[in-house]
Amino acid sequence: MPLHFLGFAGLLCGYLLVELEARQIQMSKKLCAIGWIASTVIGVALFLGPWAMGWVSTNTGGASVIGSIYAGLCRTLWGLCISWIILACAQGYGGWVNDFLSLSLFRVLAPVTYGLYLFNELPKLERFRARHPIYYDEYEMVRSPFFIL
């Protein structure tokens, strides 16, 4: 799936939030439990998937059918897992996860992480403006994150 398909999960989550709030629809406990279990299992499987497939120790890149399926679905499934957490917390089904994500520490870190997110695009602009090929070696891997400083 294309990389921009990841935004589909966010759009779907936003649409569901608006519709659930407008229609005053409450989720059943069974649906809420299924959502949390599925989100947790899929999230852990995505997180541990490369290690379980041996990509971490052998550095093969996953040239298999399972590796191809993982590479094609991992971003979309991760977006859906995060969307469930947002949806459940916004509707009041977050429990201790909502309490943890509502800590004041995250309010302090939010502007910093957003600034780093915006700053992350600058190295990409350097690559696009290059008039010659950029060959990666040890020097380039160390220099590239700090080019702006």
Buried (B, 14 or more C-beta within 10 A) or exposed (E): EEEEEBEBBBEBBEEBBEEBEEEEEEBEEEEBEEBBEEBEEBBEBBEEBBEEBEBEEEEEEBEEEEBEEBBEBBBBBBBBBBBBBBBBBBBEBBEEEBEEEEEEEEEEEEEEEEEEEEEEEEBEEEEEEEEEEEEEEEEEEEEEEEEEE
